[in-house]
Amino acid sequence: MSRITPGFHRDADAGEGLKAPFTDQEQVNLTLMINIINGWNRLAVGFGFWVEPETAEVARAAAV
């Protein structure tokens, strides 16, 4: 669950860092992709599809 701290106030220039390298459409696409990735990660953890980093490294090395 995402939680916003009580008393949180968004800075007026909070999104300014994205405006220099990304167009408005690219910002939307990036935001959607981040949400999709987070959703898949939450589903994977919830259903027990977590892979330990050591196991993933062994599989990666074997695939090379």
Rosetta blueprint (number, residue, H / E / L):
1 M L
2 S L
3 R L
4 I L
5 T L
6 P L
7 G L
8 F L
9 H L
10 R L
11 D L
12 A L
13 D L
14 A L
15 G L
16 E H
17 G H
18 L H
19 K H
20 A L
21 P L
22 F L
23 T L
24 D H
25 Q H
26 E H
27 Q H
28 V H
29 N H
30 L H
31 T H
32 L H
33 M H
34 I H
35 N H
36 I H
37 I H
38 N H
39 G H
40 W H
41 N H
42 R H
43 L H
44 A H
45 V H
46 G H
47 F L
48 G L
49 F L
50 W L
51 V L
52 E L
53 P H
54 E H
55 T H
56 A H
57 E H
58 V H
59 A H
60 R H
61 A H
62 A H
63 A H
64 V L
